[in-house]
Amino acid sequence: MSKRLTIKDIARLSGTGKSTVSRVLNQQGDVHPQTRERIEAVIREHQFVPSRSARSMRVNESRVIGVILARLDSAAENQAVSAMLPLLYQSGYDAIVLESRFSTDKVTEHLRVLQRREVDGVILFSFTGLTADMLSGWQDKMVLMVHPCEGFSSVCYDDVGAVNLLASHLYQLGHRTISYLGVTEDDKTTGGDRYRAYLSACERLDLSPHFALGSLDYHSGYTLASSVCTPGTSAIICATDTLALGVYKYLRQNPDIRIQVAAIGNTPLLGFLFPDVVILEFGYATAGKLAARQLLSHLTRTVRRQNFLLKGKLISDS
């Protein structure tokens, strides 16, 4: 046997990662039996015996999960991450948090870095433009949030159902001129899916659609508010809570305009400052926990790939 054989060599020969080899060497149970057998076969073939010092280092080796957010300043994503981290820590994993800013190049770069770090798994806040090819090789150790992709486990939100629920609720309150402030269709879920759901709801309720589409930020909500808060408009559906905050700034500067604001999302500040807002939330903390548990089940090979679609619920109405 070559004395220069290392854990990295065993990982390469067995087609696994260093952390998985380390768990086998340290008799940890969270390794799939077939994977364990493959690693042990390489160890037997090369008669590998770890040194006492190397074993000591491996016992203290951290297991790591990568978390790639789309935006660090997203209240929804922060709620999800805050809920998932304690579960990862309780299972013995550290976390590396990265930001993509909706850039596919950034995601590719981050995954390359995480692969070099030999992380155990990844939770990725996905978005339009990411494809299965870009994420190739991560199928068994990645969970996607927000935007699904074929071949991957995911935790997503029922965007269509959310808009329909808000539209129906406002209609029941007596509103017949309901505007919509959304995100451009470049964003499939928050943008395209929610916008098209609004148009369908207008058709279903026999309402005349009136809308404006912009970006995700507060400023967009503020600058576009004048185009949807027109005379006769009695209510407005905002695709996100950040857009709603922008609308409220506009309304405060125009106190003669009386419009019921409804929003998808639950930034705590929104309901605190404007208690009359109608809020629909998906339960971002619940989604974060679900994603963490799903990834942990992948890493222990106890559950096959699954896709979850979370329904929204009204938590505040006028």
N, C-alpha and C positions, 0 to 999 in steps of 0.2 A: 504494500500500500504506500502511495506517495504521502509523505508527511505534510505536504502542502495542500492537501484537500481541505476545503473550508466549507462552512455552512452554505456560502454562496454557491459553491460548486455542487453541493447536494441539491440545492434548490433548482439550479439549472438542469441537472441531470434528471430530476424527478418532475420538472415542469411545474414547480410550485414557487412560493415566495420564501424569503429567509425567515420571516416571522412564523410561517407555518412549520418549517423545519425545526425552528426553535421550540415550538409548542410540543412537537413530537419528541424531541430530545429531552424535554423537561416533563414528559408524561402528563401533559395537559389534555383534558378530554374533548375540547371543542374542535376536533379535526375529523373530517369525514373518514370513515373506515377505509374506503378505497384510496383516498389520498394518503392516509397514514401508511397503508401497506406499500404504496409506491415509494414513499420516502424510506421506509424501513428496508425495502429491497435494495435500494441504492446504498444504504448504510452497510448492509450485510455484504454486498458485493465488493465494496471497497474497504471493508473492515474498519470503518471509521470509528475512532474513539475520541470524544472531545476532551480537551485538557481541563483540569480542575479550574484554572483561571478563566478559561473561555466559558465554561458552564456557569460560573458565578456571574459573569457579565451578562449572559443570556437570560438568567433568571430575573435580572433587573431591567431587561430590555422592555421598553414601552411598546404597547400595541397602539396603533394610531389610526384614526378615522379622519379623512379629509372632508370638509364641508365647504362647498363652493356656492356662495350666495350670488344672486344677480345684483343686488344693491345692499350695501351695508346700512344705508339710511332708510331702508324699507321697514316700516313698523310691523307689517305682516310677517316678513321673513325673520325679523328679530324675535317676534313672539314664538315662532316655530323653533328657532335655534335655541332659545332660552329653555324651551321645554325638552328638547332632545338631548342637550348636553348632559344633564344629570343622569339620564339612562345610560349614556355611553360611559360616563365616569364610573357608574356603579358596576358596569361590566368589565372594568379594567382597561378602558381605552382612553387615550388622550385624543385631543382634537386639534386639527389645523384648519383655521377658517380663512378662506380666500374670497375674493370678489371678482366677478366677471364683467360687470357693467354691460351686460347683454352682448358681449363680444364673443363670437365663436372662436376667434383666434386666442383670446384670453383663456377660454375653457380648455382648448387644446394645449396651451402652454402650461396651465395649472395641472392638468392630468399628466403631462410629461414629468413635471416636477414631483408630483405625488407618486408616480410610478418609480422614479429614481429613489425616492424615500422609502419605497416598498411598504406603503400604507396598506392596512388590511382591507379597507373599503372606503367608499365615497358616497356622500349624500349630495346630490347636485340639484340646485334650483334651476330647472331647465327653462328654455324659452324657444320661440320660433327661430328656425334656422339651424338648430342642432339636429344632426342626423345619427342614425344607428352606426354608420361608418365612422363618424367622428369619435364615437364612444366605444368602438370595437375593442374587445378584450376585457371590458369591465362588466359584462352582463351578469356575472354571478357574484359580484361584490359592489354593486351600485344600486341605489334607489333614487329615482327622479321625483322631484316635487314640482307641482304647478302644471308642467307641460309633459304629456306622455310621449313615449317613443317605443316603437315595436321591439319586443325582445327584452324589455327592461321592466322591473317592478316600478310602480309609481304610486304617488299619493297626489291626487289632483282635485280640483274643485268644480262643482257643477255650475259653470258660469251661465249657461242658458237658463237653468232652473232658477238661479238667483234673480236674474232680471225679470223673469216671468212672475216670480213671487212678489217682487217690489211693485211691478206694474199693476198686478191684480189687487194688491193691498191699497195702493193709492186710488185705484178706480173705486174700490169699495168705500173709501173715505169720501167719495163724491167728486174727485178730480176728473176732468174730461179734456184738459189740455195739458198733457204731460210731456215735457221736453226731455232731452237726453244729452248729457255731456260725457264724452267718452275718449277713448284712445284710438289712434290711427290703426288701420287694419294690418299694418306691418306686424303688430303684436297679435298673434292668432287668438289667444285666450282672452286676456283682458281687453284687447282691442276688437278683433273681428267677431269672436263668438258673442260677446256681450252686446255689441252694436247690432248684429243681425237678430239677436234675441229681442232687442227693443223693437226693431221693425216688425218682427213677427207678432209681438204682443200688441202693437198698435193695430195691426190688421185684425187680430183676434178680437180686440175690444172695440173695434171701429173708431179708432182715434187717428187724428192727422199727425204724422211724425214730424218732429222738429228737433234738429240735433246739431251738434258741433263736435268735431273730433280733433284732438291735439295730442300732447305728450302727457306723461304720468305726473308731472310735478305740480306744486301749488300754483306757480305762476301761470301755467296753462289754464288751470281752472279759473283763475282771476281774469285773465285777458279774454277768455272765450265766454265768460258769464253773460256779457252784454248781448251776445248773439242768441242766447237761448232763454234769457230772462226777459222776454218781450211782453208787451201788453196782452193780457188775456191768458198768459201762462199761469197756471195755479200750482204746478208741482214740477220738480225736475229730478230725474234719476242720474246720479253721478256714478260712473263706472268704478271709481275708487274713493276712499275717504280723503285722500290728499286733494283730489279735485274738488271735493265738497268744501274743504277748508278755504280753497281759493274762491269758490262761489260765495261763501259766507262773508269773506272780506268785501266782495263787490256789493253784497246786499247791505252791509253795514254802512257803506259809503252812499247807498241809495235807499234810505229808510222808507221811502214811499212805496217801494216794491214789496209786496207780500207774496212770498212763494214758499211752499213746503219743499224742503230739501230731503232727499233720500240718498243713501250711499251704501255701496258694498265695501265692507271692511270695518274694522273697529279700532282705529287709533284712539286710545283713551282720551286724548285731548279734545277730540271732536264732540263726544257726548258730554264732556265736562263743560265746555264752553257754550255748546248749543244743545241744550237738553230737549229741544223740540224736534231734533233731527230723527228721521226714520233710518235705522241702521239694520243692515243684514250682514251677519258674519258667518264665516265658515268654521270657526274654531281653529285658528292657526296653531295654538298650542297643542290641541288634539292631533292635528296633522303632523306636527314635529315629532310627537311621541310615537305616532304610528309609523312614520318613516324610520325612526331609530330602531324600533322593535323589528320592523321588516328587515332592515339591514343586518341586525344582530342574528336574526333567524337564518339569513343567507350564509353568514360566516360560520354558523354551526351546522349548516346543511339540514336544518330541521323543517324548513318550509320552502316550497317551490315559489317561483315568481308569482306575484299577485299585483293586481291593480285596484286601487281604491278611489272612488269618486265621492267626495264629501258634499253633502247637501248643506245649503245655507239655512239660517233661521233668523227670524226677526227678533231682535232683543230690545228694541225701543221703538215706540210709535206714538204718534200724536192723536 
